[in-house]
Amino acid sequence: MPTANFPQLIYNPGSGNVTIVFTRGPQNFKPYFNGRVHDNLSTSGKVRERVVENLDILIGFEMQHQVADDDMATWGPFLAFALAGNSFKFYPNQGLTDYYNCVLEDANWEPKWNAPKKYASAYTFRVLQDSQAPSDPGVVLRRLYGVTS
């Protein structure tokens, strides 16, 4: 679990920036490479040629206890915005200035009931390849824990 500075995200639905600060930390936070590759195999299967278009960084996590009359009021409008393909800024640690421009990788949102008024949701963000993009998934993980070097 990260320190007291949980992640946050900022998006602009056209009426100005909206900030969502994670009130509870994400669980199973995992940044990882997702390669866009093309493999060519020889007929014998002894030789493989891999052409790598890009190594995209994805950030996956779960929010286990989103409260229906609290969290859903902020996450619902964000998801309507993000599911439409719009980009947003994701800060792994709100205490740092590092952020990544992201899009929601998922095509749907299906919260799962886990207690009265509490729902769990899984999210996957794709980091856009721009000047803000980290060099590798380890950088995202270090930022979550407040490590800046």
C-alpha positions as CSV (number, residue, x, y, z in Angstrom):
1,M,0.0,0.0,0.0
2,P,1.4,3.4,-0.9
3,T,2.1,6.2,1.6
4,A,-0.6,8.7,2.6
5,N,-0.5,10.3,-0.9
6,F,-2.9,8.2,-2.9
7,P,-3.2,8.6,-6.7
8,Q,-5.4,11.2,-8.4
9,L,-6.7,11.9,-11.9
10,I,-7.7,15.1,-13.6
11,Y,-10.0,15.3,-16.6
12,N,-11.7,18.1,-18.4
13,P,-15.3,17.3,-19.6
14,G,-15.5,20.7,-21.3
15,S,-16.5,22.7,-18.2
16,G,-13.0,22.9,-16.6
17,N,-10.7,20.5,-14.8
18,V,-12.2,17.9,-12.5
19,T,-10.0,16.2,-10.0
20,I,-10.6,12.8,-8.5
21,V,-8.5,12.0,-5.5
22,F,-8.5,8.4,-4.5
23,T,-9.9,8.3,-1.0
24,R,-8.8,4.7,-0.6
25,G,-5.7,3.3,-2.2
26,P,-5.9,1.1,-5.2
27,Q,-5.4,-2.6,-4.7
28,N,-3.3,-4.9,-7.0
29,F,-1.7,-1.9,-8.6
30,K,0.4,-3.2,-11.5
31,P,2.0,-1.2,-14.3
32,Y,3.2,-3.4,-17.1
33,F,4.4,-3.5,-20.7
34,N,1.9,-4.5,-23.4
35,G,3.8,-5.1,-26.6
36,R,2.4,-4.4,-30.1
37,V,4.3,-7.0,-31.9
38,H,4.2,-9.2,-35.1
39,D,5.8,-12.6,-35.0
40,N,6.9,-14.4,-38.1
41,L,7.7,-18.1,-37.7
42,S,9.6,-20.2,-40.1
43,T,7.8,-23.3,-41.5
44,S,10.1,-25.5,-39.4
45,G,9.3,-23.5,-36.3
46,K,13.0,-23.1,-35.5
47,V,13.3,-19.5,-36.4
48,R,11.2,-16.6,-35.1
49,E,11.4,-13.0,-36.2
50,R,9.7,-10.5,-33.9
51,V,8.9,-7.0,-35.2
52,V,8.1,-4.6,-32.3
53,E,5.9,-1.7,-33.1
54,N,5.8,-0.3,-29.6
55,L,5.9,-1.4,-25.9
56,D,2.9,0.3,-24.5
57,I,2.6,0.8,-20.7
58,L,-0.7,-0.2,-19.1
59,I,-1.6,0.5,-15.5
60,G,-4.1,-1.9,-13.9
61,F,-5.7,-1.7,-10.5
62,E,-8.8,-2.5,-8.5
63,M,-10.9,-0.3,-6.3
64,Q,-12.4,-2.8,-3.8
65,H,-14.7,-0.5,-1.8
66,Q,-16.2,2.2,-3.9
67,V,-19.2,3.6,-2.0
68,A,-22.4,4.0,-3.9
69,D,-23.4,7.4,-2.5
70,D,-19.8,8.8,-2.3
71,D,-17.3,7.4,-4.8
72,M,-19.8,6.7,-7.5
73,A,-20.9,10.3,-7.6
74,T,-17.4,11.2,-8.8
75,W,-16.3,8.1,-10.7
76,G,-19.6,7.8,-12.7
77,P,-19.1,11.1,-14.7
78,F,-15.4,10.4,-15.1
79,L,-16.2,7.0,-16.6
80,A,-18.8,8.4,-19.0
81,F,-16.0,10.8,-20.1
82,A,-13.2,8.2,-20.3
83,L,-15.3,5.4,-22.0
84,A,-15.9,7.8,-24.8
85,G,-12.2,7.6,-25.6
86,N,-11.1,10.9,-24.0
87,S,-7.7,11.3,-22.4
88,F,-7.0,12.3,-18.8
89,K,-4.0,12.9,-16.5
90,F,-3.2,10.2,-14.0
91,Y,-0.9,11.0,-11.1
92,P,0.3,7.8,-9.4
93,N,1.0,9.9,-6.2
94,Q,-0.8,13.2,-5.6
95,G,2.1,14.4,-3.6
96,L,4.4,14.4,-6.7
97,T,4.2,16.4,-9.9
98,D,4.7,13.3,-12.2
99,Y,1.6,12.5,-14.3
100,Y,0.9,10.4,-17.3
101,N,-1.6,11.2,-20.1
102,C,-3.8,8.2,-20.3
103,V,-6.9,6.7,-21.9
104,L,-9.2,4.0,-20.4
105,E,-8.3,0.7,-22.0
106,D,-11.6,-0.9,-21.0
107,A,-14.7,-0.7,-23.2
108,N,-17.2,-1.1,-20.4
109,W,-17.6,-0.5,-16.7
110,E,-19.1,-3.3,-14.6
111,P,-18.9,-2.7,-10.8
112,K,-19.4,-5.8,-8.7
113,W,-21.4,-5.7,-5.5
114,N,-19.3,-6.8,-2.4
115,A,-21.2,-5.2,0.6
116,P,-24.2,-3.0,1.1
117,K,-23.5,0.3,-0.8
118,K,-20.0,-1.0,-1.7
119,Y,-18.8,-2.0,-5.1
120,A,-15.5,-3.2,-6.5
121,S,-14.3,-2.2,-9.9
122,A,-11.2,-3.0,-12.0
123,Y,-9.6,-0.4,-14.2
124,T,-6.9,-0.5,-16.9
125,F,-5.3,2.8,-18.1
126,R,-3.2,3.0,-21.3
127,V,-0.3,5.5,-21.0
128,L,-0.2,7.7,-24.1
129,Q,3.2,7.8,-25.9
130,D,4.1,11.5,-25.4
131,S,6.7,13.6,-23.5
132,Q,5.0,12.7,-20.2
133,A,5.3,8.9,-20.7
134,P,7.6,7.0,-18.3
135,S,10.5,5.0,-19.6
136,D,9.2,1.8,-18.2
137,P,6.5,0.4,-15.8
138,G,8.9,0.4,-12.9
139,V,8.9,4.2,-12.9
140,V,5.1,4.2,-12.4
141,L,5.4,1.8,-9.5
142,R,8.2,3.9,-7.9
143,R,6.1,7.0,-8.2
144,L,3.1,5.3,-6.5
145,Y,5.3,4.9,-3.5
146,G,6.7,8.4,-3.7
147,V,10.1,7.4,-5.0
148,T,11.4,10.1,-7.3
149,S,14.8,8.7,-8.3
